[in-house]
Amino acid sequence: MLRLIREPVAAPDASLPEIAVRADRHDAARRRWRVVAEDGAEFGFELERPLRHGAVVAQTPAARYVLRQHAEPVLIVSLELPPSAAAGLGWAFGNMHLEASSEPGRLIVADCPAARQLLGRLGLPFACELLVFRPGHFARGLQSPHELGPSHRH
Protein backbone atom coordinates (compact mmCIF):
# COMPACT_ATOMS: atom_id res chain seq x y z
CA MET A 1 0.00 0.00 0.00
CA LEU A 2 1.39 3.40 -1.04
CA ARG A 3 2.03 5.86 1.78
CA LEU A 4 1.71 9.49 0.72
CA ILE A 5 4.27 11.82 2.33
CA ARG A 6 3.75 15.59 2.29
CA GLU A 7 6.54 16.57 4.73
CA PRO A 8 9.26 14.93 6.81
CA VAL A 9 8.49 13.80 10.37
CA ALA A 10 8.79 16.85 12.63
CA ALA A 11 9.94 15.08 15.82
CA PRO A 12 11.27 11.61 14.97
CA ASP A 13 12.07 9.06 17.67
CA ALA A 14 15.82 8.46 17.30
CA SER A 15 15.59 5.32 19.46
CA LEU A 16 13.62 3.46 16.76
CA PRO A 17 15.55 1.36 14.24
CA GLU A 18 16.18 2.91 10.83
CA ILE A 19 14.89 1.60 7.52
CA ALA A 20 16.59 3.25 4.55
CA VAL A 21 14.64 4.92 1.79
CA ARG A 22 17.34 5.17 -0.88
CA ALA A 23 17.34 7.74 -3.69
CA ASP A 24 19.78 9.51 -5.97
CA ARG A 25 20.22 13.25 -5.57
CA HIS A 26 18.06 14.05 -8.58
CA ASP A 27 15.06 12.22 -7.12
CA ALA A 28 15.69 13.64 -3.64
CA ALA A 29 15.67 17.16 -5.13
CA ARG A 30 12.22 16.61 -6.67
CA ARG A 31 8.97 17.44 -4.92
CA ARG A 32 6.91 14.67 -6.54
CA TRP A 33 8.29 11.13 -6.83
CA ARG A 34 7.89 7.52 -5.70
CA VAL A 35 10.23 5.01 -4.10
CA VAL A 36 10.26 1.62 -2.37
CA ALA A 37 12.06 1.40 1.00
CA GLU A 38 14.45 -1.42 1.89
CA ASP A 39 11.65 -3.33 3.64
CA GLY A 40 9.34 -3.09 0.60
CA ALA A 41 7.17 -0.21 1.89
CA GLU A 42 6.09 2.08 -0.96
CA PHE A 43 6.17 5.86 -0.61
CA GLY A 44 4.85 8.62 -2.80
CA PHE A 45 6.04 12.17 -2.18
CA GLU A 46 4.09 15.38 -2.76
CA LEU A 47 6.30 17.87 -0.97
CA GLU A 48 6.36 21.62 -0.56
CA ARG A 49 10.19 21.50 -0.38
CA PRO A 50 12.62 18.78 -1.50
CA LEU A 51 13.95 16.41 1.12
CA ARG A 52 17.51 16.33 2.44
CA HIS A 53 19.74 13.35 3.07
CA GLY A 54 18.96 12.03 6.55
CA ALA A 55 15.36 13.31 6.68
CA VAL A 56 12.92 11.00 8.47
CA VAL A 57 10.13 10.64 5.93
CA ALA A 58 7.83 8.38 7.97
CA GLN A 59 7.67 6.66 11.32
CA THR A 60 5.76 3.68 12.68
CA PRO A 61 5.72 2.34 16.24
CA ALA A 62 8.47 -0.08 15.13
CA ALA A 63 10.79 1.97 12.86
CA ARG A 64 11.87 5.25 11.28
CA TYR A 65 12.08 5.55 7.46
CA VAL A 66 15.11 7.70 6.66
CA LEU A 67 16.08 9.17 3.29
CA ARG A 68 19.58 7.98 2.42
CA GLN A 69 20.95 9.57 -0.71
CA HIS A 70 23.23 7.42 -2.87
CA ALA A 71 26.89 8.35 -2.86
CA GLU A 72 28.21 9.42 -6.26
CA PRO A 73 31.55 10.25 -7.89
CA VAL A 74 32.70 13.80 -7.17
CA LEU A 75 35.80 15.90 -7.76
CA ILE A 76 37.45 17.57 -4.80
CA VAL A 77 39.49 20.72 -5.29
CA SER A 78 41.59 22.14 -2.48
CA LEU A 79 40.74 25.73 -1.60
CA GLU A 80 44.19 26.33 -0.19
CA LEU A 81 44.43 29.12 -2.76
CA PRO A 82 44.58 32.89 -2.56
CA PRO A 83 41.03 34.18 -1.93
CA SER A 84 40.83 35.76 -5.40
CA ALA A 85 41.77 32.44 -7.06
CA ALA A 86 39.18 30.54 -4.99
CA ALA A 87 36.54 33.12 -5.93
CA GLY A 88 37.53 32.82 -9.59
CA LEU A 89 37.22 29.04 -9.40
CA GLY A 90 33.72 29.36 -7.92
CA TRP A 91 32.79 31.82 -10.66
CA ALA A 92 34.14 29.48 -13.38
CA PHE A 93 32.03 26.55 -12.13
CA GLY A 94 28.96 28.77 -11.73
CA ASN A 95 29.45 30.28 -15.18
CA MET A 96 29.28 26.75 -16.62
CA HIS A 97 26.15 26.04 -14.54
CA LEU A 98 27.93 23.22 -12.73
CA GLU A 99 26.52 22.48 -9.29
CA ALA A 100 28.95 22.77 -6.40
CA SER A 101 29.20 22.58 -2.63
CA SER A 102 31.98 23.21 -0.18
CA GLU A 103 33.42 22.02 3.08
CA PRO A 104 36.16 23.81 5.01
CA GLY A 105 39.16 23.95 2.68
CA ARG A 106 37.64 22.20 -0.31
CA LEU A 107 35.23 22.68 -3.21
CA ILE A 108 33.12 19.70 -4.34
CA VAL A 109 31.58 19.25 -7.81
CA ALA A 110 29.93 16.31 -9.55
CA ASP A 111 32.41 14.27 -11.57
CA CYS A 112 31.61 15.10 -15.19
CA PRO A 113 33.67 15.75 -18.34
CA ALA A 114 33.01 19.53 -18.22
CA ALA A 115 34.33 19.80 -14.64
CA ARG A 116 37.40 17.71 -15.49
CA GLN A 117 38.10 19.84 -18.59
CA LEU A 118 37.78 23.08 -16.63
CA LEU A 119 40.15 21.90 -13.91
CA GLY A 120 42.60 20.69 -16.56
CA ARG A 121 42.50 24.06 -18.35
CA LEU A 122 43.10 25.85 -15.05
CA GLY A 123 45.91 23.46 -14.15
CA LEU A 124 44.34 22.65 -10.79
CA PRO A 125 44.88 19.25 -9.19
CA PHE A 126 41.83 17.41 -7.92
CA ALA A 127 40.95 14.20 -6.15
CA CYS A 128 38.11 11.79 -6.94
CA GLU A 129 35.87 10.56 -4.15
CA LEU A 130 32.57 8.79 -3.73
CA LEU A 131 30.27 10.67 -1.35
CA VAL A 132 26.79 12.08 -0.84
CA PHE A 133 26.83 15.21 -2.99
CA ARG A 134 24.69 18.07 -1.74
CA PRO A 135 24.81 20.93 -4.26
CA GLY A 136 24.20 24.34 -2.72
CA HIS A 137 25.63 23.26 0.67
CA PHE A 138 28.40 25.71 1.53
CA ALA A 139 30.55 25.71 4.66
CA ARG A 140 32.31 28.89 5.66
CA GLY A 141 35.31 28.05 7.78
CA LEU A 142 34.27 26.47 11.06
CA GLN A 143 30.76 27.95 10.90
CA SER A 144 27.61 25.97 10.17
CA PRO A 145 27.02 25.25 6.48
CA HIS A 146 24.68 27.51 4.53
CA GLU A 147 22.11 25.89 2.26
CA LEU A 148 21.18 27.59 -0.98
CA GLY A 149 19.22 24.49 -1.92
CA PRO A 150 17.62 23.45 -5.21
CA SER A 151 15.26 26.45 -5.22
CA HIS A 152 18.22 28.84 -5.65
CA ARG A 153 17.92 30.34 -9.13
CA HIS A 154 19.43 33.23 -11.08
N, C-alpha and C positions, 0 to 999 in steps of 0.2 A: 504494500500500500504506500503510495506516494505521500510524503510529508511536505507540506508547503511551508517554507521559511521566509519570513518577511524582514527579520532582523536577527542579529546574534543574541544569544542568551545574555541578559543584563548582569546577572549575579550567579555565575556558574559555581557548582560545588566541586572544588579542586580535589576533594577526597575520593570522588568517583573515578573508576577506571576510564581511560580514554579509548575511543574507537576513532580511527582516522577516517576522515573524508578527504580523499586525495584529489588534487586538481593542479593543472598547470597554471602559470601566472595569467595567461590570457583568459581562461575561464574564470579564475578568481577575480579578475578585474571587471567582469561583466555583472550586470544587475539581474539578468534573467538567464538561468541555465539549470541543468539537471545533472545529477551525479548519483552513483551508488557507493555507499560506504563500505568499509572492509567487511562488515558483518552482513552485507546484503541489503541493508535498509536503503530505500530510495528517497532522495530529496529533490525538491524543485525549489528554486530560489526566485523570488520576486522582491528585490531589495531596493531600498531608497539609495543606499550607498554600497559600493563593492565591499566585499569582505577582505580581511587581512589574514595572512598566515598566522595560525594560532587562535583564531576566533572560535569560540564555542558556538556552533550553529544550532544545536539541539541538546536536550538533556532528558533522560528518563530516570526513574528511581534507581536504575542499575548502572548507568553509564553516561558519559559526556561524549558528544560527537564533535570532534575538533578538526577544523580545516587545516590540512597539512599540504602546503604547496610543494610541488616537485622541485628538486634541485635541478639546475641547468648549467651548461657551460657558460662561464663568464670570463672576461678579461679584466685583470687587476693592474692598475697603473699607479705607481707610487706618486704621492703628492709632495714628496720631499724635493720640491722645486721652488724657485722664487715665486712669490705670490702672483706676479704678472704672468708668468708662464703657466701656472695652475689655472688662472682665470682664462687665459687664452685657450687652454686645452678644453675647459668646460664650454667655452663659446664654440669651439670647433665641433664638438660632439653635438651640441644643441643646434648649430647651424645645419647639420646633416640630419636633424630630427632623430637622433639616436638616443634612446632612453638611457639614463644613468642614475646612479646612486653613489653615496659616499659613506665611508667610515673614517674615523680619525686616521689621517695619513695616506688614504688610498681612494681612488676613483674606481667605480665598478660599472662596466657596460656589458651588455649581452655579447657573446662571442658570435660575430658575424663578419663576412668578408669586408664590408665597408669599414667597420671598426678596426680590423687588422690592417687594412690599407692605410687608413688615416694615421695610425700609430707608426707604421713603417715609414710613411712620408715625413712624419715629424721626428723620426729617429728615436722614438721613446721605447724603452724596454717594457715588457709587460709579462705577467704570469697568467697562466690558465688555471682556473679552479672550477669546481662543481659546487654550487651553493644556491640557496633560495635567493633569487634576485627580486628585489623590491624597488622598481624604478620610482623615482620621486622621493626616496628616503635619504635625507642628507644629514649627516652628523657634522657638528661644528665643534671641533676640538673635543673636550671632555664633556660638553653639554649634551642634553638629550637630543636625539635626532628630530629633525623637522620633516613633516610629511607634506609634500605637495600633492601627492596622490594622483589617481588617473583622471580626476576632473580638472586638473591644471591644464589650461589651454592658452594659446597666444592668439 
